[in-house]
Amino acid sequence: MSPRGIPIGRVFGITIDLDYSWFLIMGLIAWALAVGYYPTEFKGWSLGEYWLVGSATALLLFASVLVHELAHSLVARHYGLAVKRITLFLFGGVAQIAAEPTSPMQELWIAAVGPIVSLALGGIFWLLKPLAAGWQPLFALVEYLATLNIILALFNLLPGFPLDGGRVLRAIVWRVSNDYLRATTAASVTGRFFGFLLIFLGVWQALSANLIGGMWIAFIGWFLESAAGSQLQQEMLKHLMGGHKVRDAMDRSFVTAPSHVSLQDLVEMYMLPSNVGYVMLATGDTAVGLATLSGVQEVPREEWAITPARSIMVPLEKLETTDPNTVLWSAFEKMGHDGVNELPVLEGGQVVGVLTREDVVHYLSLLKTLAA
Ligand SMILES: [Zn+2]
C-alpha cells in the first residue's frame, strides 16, 4: 500500500505528504472532539473554545503520528535504508522505506523506536499537565494527547503485521530461527488474527452500543487483516523468485521493426501478427527505442498511415532499463514503483531482451508448478 497525496514540506530531507483521506479524518476527529468528547467531559466552555481545542487536538495528534514515523525513518536511515516520504492518511502515517532491513537487529530497532517515541511523547504531555492547570481547555488538550500517545504506543506494539509489534515479532523469530520467510509468516498470521479480532470486537460493539465507534474499530481490523495478508503474499512471491535473475524470465525473441515504418504497418505487420503490445524499433541493426500500443493509441487512427513509428517511440536512453544479471525480484519491484509494463534488458549497450510484467507472472506460475 502506498498512499500518495499533497506534499506539504520536507523534514530531515524526507517529503511529508498529506493523503486526501487525511483531510477527511482530520475533520472528523476535530468535529467528534468539539461536539462530542470535550463538551461531555468538560462543561462550561464557549463554543469557540470547544472547536479551538478540538481542532488543535486533531492537529497535534497527527503531529504526534508524524514524530512517530520520523523516528522509524531516522533509524532506518541510520542503517543506510533510504526513506523517500512519509504519508499521513486515514489510519495514521506510513514511512516509505526503500528497502527491507537486512538483519534482525535493524528490523527490531527500526520498528521498536516508533512506540518508544510515542511513549516518550505521552510522558512529556503527562509532565506538562501541571503547567497547563491554569486554563482548563489547555489542560484537557494536554491530558488527551498524553493518553492518546500512550494508547498509540500500546496499540502499535500488538505483535502482528503491519503493526510495529509485528515487526518486532518478526525480528525475534528471524533472529531465533534464522529463517526470514518463517518469521514473516509468523508475524502475518498473528497480524491477521488481530485484524479478525478487531473486526469481531468492532461488529459486536456496533451491534450492542456504539454503532460508529464499533464500525470504525471493525474498519481498522479489516485494514490490518488485508495488509497482513498482502504482506505475506508479497514475501511468498519474493521467496519464489529468490535467486532468479532477469535473464531467466526475459523475452529474448521480442519483436523488432524498422523505426521508419508507419503506425499502420507497425500495428498490422508487427503487433497483431505477433500478439504483442510493444515493439522494439531499430535503425539498421541498432535498437533505438520502444513503441507501445498506448503510444499508438494517442495518435488519431486516420493519421496512422502517414505517421512514422519513431514519432511515438520512447528513445532507449529515456527508458528505464535493466540488465540480465539483476535479481528478478528487484526488477519486478522497479516496474511497480515506476509504473512501467516493460523493461528493455541491456547488455554491453545492446538490447538482449525485454522483461514485461506478463513475463514475470508467467515465469512465476512455471516456478510454482515445478515447486508443487
Ligand atoms: Zn510505527
Residues whose N, C-alpha, C, O or C-beta is under 5 A from the ligand:
A	BS01	ZN	G114 D164
